[in-house]
Every structure is written in C-alpha cells, then in structure tokens.
Amino acid sequence: MATSKASASSTGGDEPAATAAPALRADELNLFDSTVVAVSSVAPAYSLAATLGLLFVAVAYAGPAVIIVSFVPMLFIAVAYFYLNRRDPNCGASYAWISKLVGPDIGWLNGWVQLAASVLFCVAAPVLAADYTLQFFHSLGWISAATASELWLTSGIAALWLAGITFITVYGVRWTANAQWVFLIIQYAVVLGASIWGIVKVAAQHPAGSAGFHWSWLSPLSIHGYQGLAAGMVLGLFLYWGWDTSVNLNEESKGSTRTPGEACIISMFLLMFIFCLNTVAAQMLIPGKQLAAQGTNLLFYFTEQAAGRWLGYLMIFAVLASTVADTQTTLLPASRLTLSMARDGVFPPAFRKVQGTFQTPMIGTLILAGLCLFGIFLRTVCPAVNTGYGNLIDDIGVLVAFYYGATGIACAWSYRKVMLTNARFFFVGVLLPFLSGIFCFWVGYEVIKQSGVAASASVLVAMALGVPLILVARRATHSDFFHRQAIAYDSIEPPQA
C-alpha cells in the first residue's frame, strides 16, 4: 500500500506511475499531527524573539498591522498549497507542482531556492540554539559571561544540537511529530502566558510608561509608505515561514490530498493570533524608547517586565525549544524535497534512497546536515561569513518570498482553463493566490533594492547559482524531466480514483 502511494505521488496525482519509487512511511500523521508540525515549523517563540525588536524599529507601533497584512497573502498562498496538493500530493510540493504546471526549469529553480533557504536557516538556527543554551546556563550561574560568548564553544554546542535533531529526523516521522508536540506546548504556553500576563498587568496596575490598547495598531493605514510596508512585510514573511512543512509530509499523512493543506490553513489563524497578541502586549507594557532600544532582546525584556526574572528564564527555555523544533522541521522538508528531485532524476541519486527500517531519506538527510555543519564551521573560522550572519533573516525572507510567490502564481496559472466556471473558486483559488504571489515578489524586490547588493549578497548568490546548476542537471539527467510539457487542469475537483 505504501509503495503504491509513494509511486503515484512521485509522478503526480493525475498520472499513473511508470516505475516504483522509494516509499516513505504512509498514513503516519493525522490532521492534529500535521497542524502541530505546521505551527511548530514556524516556531512562534523563536520567530518572535528574532523579529519582534526589528519589527518595532521598522514600523514602530504598526507591528500588529504588519502581522495582519502579512497574514492575508500568506493565507492565500496556503490556500494555493491546499488546491495544488489536492491534485498532486508529492513530497516535493512547490518544486513538483511548478515543474509540472509551469515548466521544469522554473520548477527546478524554485526547488533550489527553497533548499537554499532551508540550508541557510539550518546553519543559523543551531547557532542560535547554542547561544540560548549558553545564555540559559549563564543565567543559572553555571558559566561566566565570557564563556557564554565563546565562539568555538557556541559552534560545538550548535553541532551537538544539529546532531540530535538529525538523529530524530532520520529515526522517523512519528518521532518527529511527537517531539513537535512537546516543543509546541512549551513555547505556546510560555508565549501565551507572558502575553496575557503583560496585558493584565497593564489593565490592573498601570505601570509607569505603559499604554492602553489602540485600535490604530491593527490598521494597515498605520504603516507609513510602501518602503515601510516592504521592510515590515519581509519580517512578516519570516514570521510566518515554515507552515508548508506539513505539505512536504503529504506522502506520510492520512488523507494525503486534504490533511496537509487543511493543516496549513488552520495553522495560519493560530499563528496570527499568537503573534498579534504578543506584539500588542509588548506595546502596551513597554514604553516606546525602551521598545526601540532592546533590539533582538525585546521578547525577553518584555517577559521580565511582565512577570519577573523567573518567567524570563522560562522564555529563554521556550525559545531554545522553539529554535530546536524549527531546525528539525526545516531539515525535514528539505530532505523530502531533495528526495522528490532525486526521484525525478534531477538531483544526485544518493538523495533518492529511503532507509528500509525507518522509511526516511536517511542518506539525503545526513548529507544536508553535513552541509549545515560545514556552514557552522565556516561561520566560526571566517570573519566575513560571521559578519554577514546578521543579515540572514532578511535574506531568508527574500528567498521565502520568491518560492511562496511562485507557488501562488502557479496555482492561478494551473486552473486558468476552468477559473471562470465557479465565482467563489475564481476569487479564492485563482485571483487571491495570484495577487498574493505578486505581492511576495514585490516584497523581495523592495528589500533587495533598499538593502543594496552587498547586504543581499547571500540571496543573489543563492539564486544566481541556480542557473548553472540547472544546466548541470540538464546534462547529468537521464530522465525526460526537462522535456516534459507543462499541463493545465481542466476541472476544479480532482478526478475520482
């Protein structure tokens, strides 16, 4: 049963598979599991810790409005994922769909961009997890401040975190889902508790410098200028990035054509709620000058101001759990993406192998983890790489904007023959995903334009590398992948099996 499902998925849900493909473990994840993976992949605590201070610097008190405005295109990109996954539940997700519906070259480039974003993040996140580990030890008095900031020690602990994450990922998707349940409960409980505590404290005690809630914070009109909108939106895209992990696990999900897409949409509402609540709570409790001065420390500062140092310790632990969870759920879809590309014959065959006992792409996962480990080492020994490390959030946000945008446009394009047969579907499944995709491209363009070529070097290099790599893949492949003709769907509903 599992082999036949994986085989069908490797070639597209509407076409029979010609040959058997390596089989992932089918029917492992239900809707709750998939939703947990989608939400945990975004890593609410880590995302807030990394962007809350930057968001206030970029748009001041319009942070909640940016979160809401970012939610709209992300929601309809998630809707695009739902409709595309319903026709073709392939673990390559966006790469596989765009290759089939738009063109193989564009699809390959899209897969490469997604892979580049994942590898960059899996270099950055274990280092951040190591930073939080040492910060936590220092807060308990176990190590000195000098030891906590030691670069080689940070890299060593980052490597250990990466090794542990890789082990769980290789061992099986059930272990991954169970770990994500634990990580999500920890971070959601701490972030939600701190946010409510802060709001109640303002309402009950009116601390000096605190402010009441203002409805203008939620209004898109409070975002000043399109440059401010672009600067805020790239942070918003980074905040929401990751929910599509559940779709890369479609071949391992129950109801593979519906469950992953539904989980993506549900996760968007849960994420918007927790992001808005925490941002509003911080703006109510902390005076403006202090908000601007905290930088990436804003989440911890807010937590300590809300309930004291003990909750600050818990927040450090929650962000650590969140960072580890996010690293795992970034490595996970990257290994499924490369599996799908290798099954199509356009990526090295080592990534195609599925380990028999665990039914996971073990070799591909280990290779990707090795690349991330090399990136951690490079950051440690090369000052120039370490300097560019601070721009990674914007860089990853631009890459995410590209592949999310391409998916939204591909969804609209794939249903062009039938888009006028149903008014509701035209707006929800075609027009709004298309506009959301265009909006994502605009955000990426504006960020590169405002940051400059030097600051966007890693983005430009990652995307430019895709062109020669496509040529290499074309020459190396023995499949007909690059000669396939793009198709368009002739019905809204998928054909009955």
N, C-alpha and C positions, 0 to 999 in steps of 0.2 A: 504493500500500500504506500509506504513512504517513498519507495523508489519511483513509482509511477507518478506521484505528485511532484516530486522534485524534477523529474524528467520533463513533465509538461510545463513546469514553471520556467525551465531554462530556455525554452524557445518561445514562450508567450502563451497566455491563457487561451487564445483563439486558434492556435495552430498545434497539430499533433507533433510530438517529439519524434525525431528520427532515430535517436540513439539514447540509451540510458545514460543519465547524468549522475554524478555523485549525489547521494541523498543525505540531506540534513534530517535531524530527528523531527518528524511531523507531529502535529497535534499536542504540543507541549504547553502552549500559552493560551489562556482564556482571555476574555475582554479585560478583566481586572488586572491580570498579569501584564498585558500589553499596555494598559493605561499607566500602570506603575512604571514600567520601563520608559514610556514616553515622557512622563513628568520627571522622573529621576534623571533621565538623559539630559534634560535641560539644567538640572542641578540648581534648584532655586536659591539655596543658601550661597553656593559658590558664585552664581551669576550676580546676585545682589552685592556680595562682598566685592566683586571685581568691578562693578559698573555703577553702583549707587552714587558714589562720590563724583565719578566722572560725569554722570548724568546731570547732577546739580550744577557742575561747572559749565556744562554745555548749554543747558536750557533753564537753569535756576528753578523756580517753583513750577515750571511746566512739565516736570518729570512724570507725574501721573498721566498727563495728557499725551505725552510721547508714548507711554506704555499702552494707552488705549489706541492711539493712532497706529502704532506698530502691530497691535493685535489684529486689526482689520485685514491688512494684506496677508499676515501670517495665517489667519483663519481660512482665507480663501485659497491660499497655497495648500493648506491642509485638506481643503475640500477637493482640490485638484489631485492630491495624492490619493484621496478616497476613490475618486472616479477612475483614475488610472490603475490603481491596484485592483479594483473590482474586475477589470478586464484582463489584467495580466499580473498575477501575484508572483513576482520574481524578486529574489533576494537582492538583485542589483538595483531594484527600484528605479530611481530617476534616470540612471545610466541606461538601463534596459529599455525603459519606455521611450526615451528620446531617440535612442538608436533605432527603434522600430517605427516610430511615428514621424520623426523629423528627418533624421539622417544618421548613418553610423558614425561619421566623422564628428558631428556635433555631439552625439551621444557619448563617444569615447572621451572627448574633451571635457564634457560635463562630469563624467565619472572621475577623470583625473583631478579636476578642481575639487570635487568632494573629498577625494582621497588626500589631496594636499592639505585641505583644511583640517582633516582628521589627524594627520600626522603632526602638523604644527601644534594642534591642541594637545596631543598626547605627549609632546615634548614639554609644553608649558605646564600642563596640569600636574604631573607628578612632582615637578619642581615646587609648585605652589603647595601641594600636599606636604612636601618635606618642610617648607617654610612654616606651615601651620603646626606641623608636628613639633618642630624645634621651639616655636613660639609657645606652644602649649606646655612643653617641658620647662621652658624658662619661667612661665607664669606660675608654675608649681614650685619654682626654686630649685629644680634639679640640675640646671645648667646655667652658665653665665650668659650675659648678653653677647659677649664676644664669640662664645662657642655657638650660640644660636644663629649668628650671621656668617659662620664659616662656610665658604663656597664649596669646598670639596666635601665637607660633611653633608651639606644640603644635597649635593649631587648623589652621594652614596645612598642617602635615605630615599631620594627620588627613585633611584634604581631599584631599591628594595620594594617600594610601593608598586612600581611598574611590574616587577616580577610576580608579586602576589596577585595583582589584577589580571595579568596574563594567565596565571595558573587557573583562576576561577573561570575565565573566559574559555579556555581550552577544555576545561572539565565538563562543560555542558551548559545549555541554555537554561535548564531548570535551576542549576546552582546560581546562575546569573540573576534570574528572576527573584529567587529567594533572597539573595544579597541585596537586590534593589529594594525589596520590601523594607528591609531593615534600615537601609540608608535613607529612604524617603521618609519613613516615620520619624527618624531622628531629626532630620533637617526641617521637615514641615512643622513638627511640634515646637521646635525652638524658635523658628522664624515667626510662626503664627502667635505663639505665646508672647514673644517680645513685642510684636506689633500691637497686640491687644493691650498689653500692659502699658505701653507707652501712651496709647490713646486714652486709656482710663486714668492714667496719672495726670495728663493734661486736663481732663474734664474734672477730676476731683481735687487736684492740688494747685493747678495753675502755676507751675514752676516759672521762675524768672526767665524771660525771653521766649517763652513758649507762645504758640499762636493757636487760635481756633481754626477749624477746618474752613476752607474757602472753596466754593464750587468752581471758581475760575481755574483752580489747579487741574480740573478734569477737562477743561475746554480746549479744543485744538487751536482756538483763536489766541490762546496764551503763548503759543510757540511763535517767536518773532523771526520772520524772514525764512526764506527757503534754505539758506545756509544753516540756520539754527535747526531747521527741520531735518536736514540731512545729517548733521552732527549728532542729533538726538536719535534719529532713526537707525543709524548704524549700531548704536549701543542697544537700541531696542531689538534689532535683529539678533545681536549676540545674546541678549537676554533670553529670547525665545528659542534660539537654535538648539536642535537636538531631538525635538519631538518626533522626527521622521525615523528614528531608530526602530520604532515598533514596526514600521513598514519593511525595513530590511530584514525583519524576523518573520515575514509573512509565511514563508515555507515551513516555519516551525510553529505556526499558530493554528488554533482551532478556528474553523471558518476563515480560511486564509484570504478569501476575496472580500470580506467585510470587516472582520475584527480589527486588523491593524489600522485601517482607515478610520473606523469609528473611534479607536483609542486616540488617534492623533487629534481629532476634533474635540473630544472630551478634555484632553489634556490642555488644549489652548485656553479653555474657560477657567480651569483650575489654576493655571499659571498666571493669567491676567489678574485673578482675584488676589493671589498672594503677593504679586509684585506691586499692585496698586496699594494694597493695604499697608505694606511695609514702607513704601515711599511716602504715603500720606502721614503715617505715624511719625516717621523721621522729621518731616517738615513741620509737623505740629509741635514736636517736643524740642527740637534743636534750633536755636537762633540762626539766622541766615549766615552771619560771618563765620560761625563755627561749622556750619554745614559746608561752606566753601573751603574751609581750611583743612578738613580732615582727609580729603583725597580718598585713597582706597581703604583707609581705616574707618570710614564713616559708619559702616554697619556695626562694627564692634563698639565704637564710641556711642552710637545710639543705644545699643543694648545695655551698656554700662550705665548710661544716664537714665534709662528706663527702670532698671531693677537692680543695679549694683554689680559689683565685680563678679559675683558668683554666676550670674547669667551671661556675663561676658565670657567666662570660661566655657560655659555650655555652647555659646555661639562659635567659639574657636573650634570646639569639637564637632559641631554641626557642619561648619564649613569644610573641615577636614573630611568628614564622612561624605559630604556633597561632592567634593573635589575627586575623591577616590571613585565614587559612583559614576561621575561624569566621565572620568578617564576610561572606565570599563565600558560604558555604553557608547563611547566614541570608537574605541578599538573594536568593539563587537560589530557594528555595521560596516566598518572599513574592511574587516575580514570577509564579510558576506558580499560586499561589493566586488572585491578582488576575486572571490570565488566565481561570481557571475561572469565577470570579464574573462576569467581563465576558461570557464566552460564554453564561452563563445570563441575561444582560440585567439584572443587579442591581448592576453596577459600571460606571463610566464606560467608554464604548466604546473609548477610546484604549488601555486595558489589554488589549483583545481582539486587537490587531494583532500578527501574527507576522512578523518580518522575513524576507524570502524567501531570501536567501543563507545566513544563519546559522541560520534556523529557530528563532529565540529571540524571546521577547516583549520586543523592544528598547525600544519606547517606554514600556511599563509599568515596565521595569527602570530606565530613566533618570528617570522621574517619582519612583519610590521613592527612588532615590539622591539626587535633588534635595531631597526631604523630609528625608532624613537629613543632608544638607549644611546645610539650614536649621537643623536641631536642633543641629548642631555650632556654628553661628554664634550661635544663641540662648544656648547654654551659655556662650559666650565673653563676650557683652555683658551678660548678665543674671545678677547675683549670686545671685538666688533660685533660678534654674534650676541654677546650678552647685552650690549648696548641696544641693539635692535629688538631685544626681547620685550621691551616696554611697549612697542607698537603692535604687539601680536593681537590684542583684542580688536583693534580697528582692521588689521589685516585679515583676520579670520572672518570678521563681519562682512568684509567685501567679498570674500570667496563664497560665503554662505548666500549673500545677496545674488551672486551670479547663478548658483545652481538651483536655488529656490525660484528665482525669476525665470530661468529656462524651463523649469517644470510647469509653472503656471501657464506660460505661453504655449508649451507643448500640449497641455490639456485642452486649451481652447482650439488649437490647430487640429487636434486629432478628431474632434467632433464637429468639424466645420460642415460636413455634409448633412448633418441632422440637427444643427443648432437652432433652426427656426421651427422645428416640429413641436417644441414644448416651450412655452414662455418662461416658466419657472426655471427649467434647466438652462435656458439661454442666459439668464442672469446669474444663476448660482454656479453653473458648471462651465460656462464659457466666458461671458463678459467680465465678471469679477475676478476669476483667476487670471485672465489676460491682463487686466489693469493692474492687478497685484504684482504680476511678473514684471511689467514695465516699470512699476514703482520701485521694485527691488533693484533693477538695473540702474535706475536714476540715482538711487541712494549710493550704490557702489561707485558710480561715475563721479558724483559730487564729492565723496570722501577722498578719492584719489586726487581729484583736482585741487581740493583745499589742502590736503596734506603735502602734496608735491611728490615728485618722482622718487626722491631719496627716501622719504618716510614710508613710501608704499613699495619699496624695493622687493620685499618678500612676496607680495601679491603679484607684482608684474613678472617676477622671475618664475613663480609657480605657474602662472597662466601661459607665459611665453614658452616654457619647457614643454607644454602640451603639444605644440605644433610639431617639433621634430620627433617627439615620441609617437605621435600618430603615424608619421612616415615610417618610423622603425616598426611599429605594429603592423602596418600595411605590408611591409616587405617580409616580416617574420611569420605572419599568419598563414596557415594552410586551409583555413575555413573560407566560406563565402561571405563572411560578415560584412566586409566593406563594399560588397557588390549587391547587397540587398536593397530592394526598392522600398521606400517609406510607404506606409499604408495609412488609411483614414478609416475610422469606424463608420459603419452605415446604420447603426442603431444605438440608442441611448443605453438600453438594457443589454447586458452580456448575453450571448446565445446560451441556450439551455444545454447542459452537458448530456 
